[in-house]
């Protein structure tokens, strides 16, 4: 057992999780994911979704359904499996992690609240990697404050007419469908939000305005102009969209922490390989006590992150209770710790660490967004404190 899978001995896991981790690691090595050419991020992401689907990994992102007809691996999404997948993929390449994660997050609202027709239409295609999903929640003036969203939907016979904008939408311009959260009651606050599935080719939906960010991935602004969506594409009931969005994020937020953990483990691997080889002042970098102390801090950061990540996943999977506070702790600690770990290892590389597209430079860019999306660190602190007060 190597350093990167010693945590699998912990009681959070069973043998199926251990087998999953080792099988995926073998697949990542065989597929040479660490050397992935992502110059064309849209093309690379589409290819990755197809490869992940063909290999069966996307089946962990959706439920199986009572008759097994939805394409999933388990009856309900297993958080520990999802976290193992994201941690492992992130250690090899951020875009591979992204491709898998968005299949789950993008279709999560359908898994939770879709009618049988919608589930059977979309979920098997997501699991097979034939259809790319997206989660459309954020707006120019509504990010952390989801209840402030203003993109509207007005009933018109058997349809709803959508108008407004969504931004920072991952897989925007690439997805085949979007789970979109819109305001159906302008006076009802959080209770006035409803969710719909909107196919990418629906007239009135424009997803052509791409957004370039530090760690490149498919990202776009969506515009809805008199976009007519069948009422039958509603997820859940009118006014349940905010609750559905929070439930979806609660499932997948823990896996964001797992991705951060994967980035941190990769940084540690790079540092441990580099420090004994780098000679300076008549000795190696690893001989310096400052370096040894840094690795001690890094190892503790990684283990505390892993313990919180897999505790949160275990609470949802095994204890089968709401894991809102545990998940918020995991995301806050793991993303902040990964930023520290990567920064400290990059410092060991000196100028080599900031060479464009070197492993450490990529990790430095990849980790930054994780402290923001699916609830910024500051929001996680509020969630934790509110849960404490409520309890």
N, C-alpha and C positions, 0 to 999 in steps of 0.2 A: 504494500500500500504506500503510495507516494504522498508527499506533503499536501497536494491539492485534493486528495480524497480522504484524508484521515478523519475529517469531520463526519464522514458517512457512518462511522462507528457509533455516533451519538444516538440516543434512544428516540430521536425524532423520526428516524427512518426505518423502513423495513427492507427486505431483500430486493423487492421490485424497484425501489428507489436506487439502491446500490447498483443494480444491474443497468438501470437506465443511465446513470451517470457514466459508467464505464463504457457502455455501448455508444453513447453520444460522443464521448471523448475520442474513441477509436474512429468514429465517422468523421469528426472534425479534422483529425490528422490525415485520414485517407483522402478527404476532399480538399486538403490544403487550404483551409479557410483563412489561416493567418496570412497567406500570400494573395488573398483575393484582390483582383483589380477592380477598384470602385471609382475609376475616373468618371464613368457615366453612372451616377448613383441611381438614377431611375431604372436603367437597364439592369444594373447589378442587383437591385432590390427585387425586381420582377423575376430574375433568374433564381435568386436565393429562395424566394417563396415557392417556386416550382420544385426546386431541389429538396427543400425541407418537407414539402408535401409528399413528394415521391418516396422519401425515406421514412415517412410515417411520423415525423416529429410534430407536425401541426395537429395531429389527432389529440394531442394533450391540451389544445387550446379551446376545444369545444366539448360539450357533453355527448355521450353516446346515444341518448334517448332510450325510452323503455324497450324498444325493439331493436336497438343498435343501429337504427337507420340514419342517425345524424352524423356519423363518421367519427365520433369521439372515442377516446381510449377508455374513459371512465364514465360512470353514470352522472357524476357532477365533476366539474373541473377540480383537479387535485392540485392544491397550492404548492405542496412540496415538490411535485414533479415539475410544475411550471417554473419554480425557483431554481431547481437543478438545471433545467434546460437553459434558462437565461444566464445563470452564473457561468456555465460551461461555454456557451456560445460567445458571451461577452469576453471571456478570457482569450478567445481566438480572434474575433473580429466584431467590432461594434455594429456593423451593418447587418451581420447575420443575426445578432441578438435583436436588433430593431425589426427585422423582417418577421421573425417569429412572434415577438411581443405584439405587434400591431394586428396580426391575425386574431389574437385573442382579445385584445382591447377593442379592436374595431368591430368585432362580432359579438362582444360580451353582452350587450343589451338585448340582442336577439336570443342568446342562450338563456337569459334571465326572464325575459318578458314577452318574447315573440309568440304568436299563435303557432299552432302546429304547421300551418301552410308556410309561414315565413321561415320557421326553423328548417323545414325540409327543403325549401328553395335555396337557402343561403348556406347553412352550416356544412353540409357535406362538401360543397365546393370550396369552402374555406379550408376544411381539413385536408382536402386533396391538393391544395395549392393552385387550384384552377381559377379561383376568384380572390381578389385582394380587397381587404376590408379597411375601413377608416372610421374613426370616432370623431365626430364634429361637435365640439362643445364650446371651446374658447371663442371669444369675439374681441374686436379691437378695444372695447371698454369693459370686458367681462372675462377676466382670467381666473385669478384666485377667488373672486367674488362671483361665483356661478349664478347666484340668484339675480344678478344684475343684467343678465343677457336680454337682448332686445330683438334679435331676429324673430320675425313673427310668422304665425300661421293662422289663416282665417278660413273658416269652413265655407265651402261653396258646393253644395249638393253632396255628391259622393267623393269629393276631393277636398284637400286643404291647399290653400295658395300660400307659398312661402316667399317672404321678402326679407332681405337683409344680408349680413356678411358673417362669415366665420373665418377665423385666422389661426395661424400656427397649427394647421391641420396636417398631421403626419399622414403620408400616403396621398396627400392632396394632389390631384392631377394624375395619379397612378391607379387609385382604387377603382374597383368595379361598382362599389356601393358605399354609402355613408350612413352611419347611424347618427341622425341629426337631432339636436335638442333645441326646441324653439318655444317662443312664448305664444300660448293660445289664449291667455287672459292677462291683459296689460295691468290689471288692478290687483292681482292675486299674489304677487311676489314669487316666492319659491314654489307655491302651489299652483302657479299659472303656467308651468312648463310641461311640455309634452314631447315625446320622442317619436320619430318616424324613420323608416328605412327609405332612403332615396337612391335610386339607381343613378350611376354616373352619367348615363346618356339621357336623363330626363330633361326635356326642354326647359330653359330658364335657369339651369344650373351651369355656372361657369367656374372652372377650376384651373384656369390657365396661368394665373399669376403666381409664379414660384417664388419662394423665399429662400435665400442662401444664408446658412448659419455656420457657426464655428466648426461643428462636427457634421459634415454634409450628409443629408438624407432627404428623401422626397418630402417636401413641405410646401404648402401652398395656402393662398387665400381663396375662399369660396365665396361666390356671389350668387344670391338667389333673387331672381327678378321674375315675379309672377310665375313661379315654379309650381306647377300643379302636381300634387302627390296624392295617390288614392288614400282615402280614409282607412282602407283595409291594411295599409302599410304602417298603421300606428302600432307602437310597441307599448303594451300595457294599456292603461286607460288615460283619458284626458286628465291633465294635472298631475300625473305621476312621474313626469320626466325627471324632476330634480332628484327624487328618491332613487329612481333607476340609475341615474348618472352616478350618484354616490355609491350605490351598491356595486356597480361595475368597477369603479375606481378602487373600492375596498378590496376586490378580488385581485386586481392586477397591480396595485400600488406596492404590495409586498415584493412582487417580482422585479420592480424597479430597484429596490434595495439589493436584490440578488444580482442584478446586472452590475451594480456598483461594486459589489463584492468580487465579481469576476474580473473587473478592471483592476482592482487592488491586487488580486492574486497574480495577475499578469505582470504588474509593476514589480511585485516582490520577486517573481521569477527572473525578470530582466535584471534587477539589482543584484541578486545573488549570483548570477552568471557574470556580471560585469565587474563587481568589486574585487574578486580575487585576481582578476587579470590586469586591472589598471594599476600600473606601477607609478609611484611618486615618492620622493624623498627617501629613496633607497628601500622602500617596502611597498606592499600593495595597499590599495584603498581599504581592503577588508582588515588589514592589520591595525588600522587606526581605531582607537577606542570610541571616537565620535561616531564612526561608521557602525561599529558593533552596537552601540547604544541606540542608534537610529533604527537598526533592524529589530531590536527588542521592542521599541515603540510600535513599529509597523506590524510585527507579529501579533501584538496585543490588540491593536486596532482591528486587524482582520478577524481575529477570533471573536471579539465582542460583537462585531457586525454579524458574523455568521450565526452566533447564538441567538441574536435578536431576530434575524431573518427567519430562521427555521423554527424558532418558538412561535412566531406569528403565524407561519404556515401551518404548524401543528395544531394551534388553537382552532383554526378554521376547519382543518381536515378531520382531526380526531376528537377534540373537545366539542366541535360543531357548535360553536357560539360565535357571536360577533367579535371580530378581532381588530376593531377600529383603533383602539389605543395601542395594542401591540404592533400593529402594522405601521402606525404613525411613528412609533419609536424606532422601528427597524429602518424605515426610509430615512428618517432624520439622521440617525447615527451612521448608517452604512454609507450614505452619499457623502456626508461631511468627512467621515474617516477616509474614504477612498480618495477624496481630494487631497487630504494631508499626505496619504501614502504616496500617491503619484508625484506630488510636488517634491517630497523628500528624495524619492528615487531619482527623479529627473535631475535634481541638484547633484547627485553623485556622478551623473554623466557629464556634467559641465556643458560646454558648448555643443557637444554631440547630442545632448538631450533636446535641443531646440531645432535640430535640422529637420526641415520640412519632410513630413511623411515617415520619419523614423518612428519606431514603436512608441517611444516615450512621448514624443511630440504629439502623436495621434491620441494616446491615452489622456494627455493633458487637455486636449480639446474635447475628447469624448465624454469625460466625466462632468464637465461643467454644467451641461444642461440638466443632468439628472438631479441636481440640487434645486431645480426650478419646476420641471414639468411633473404633472400628476400631484401637484401640491408642493409648493416651495417649502423649504426648511422652516421658515417663520410660521407658515400655516400649520405644519405638523406640530409645532410647539403649542399652538392654540388648541388644536384637536386634543392633544394629550391633556392639557390643563382642564379643558371642558369635560373630558371624560372623567377625570379625577373628581371634579366638583359634582358631576352628575351621580357618580357612584357613591 
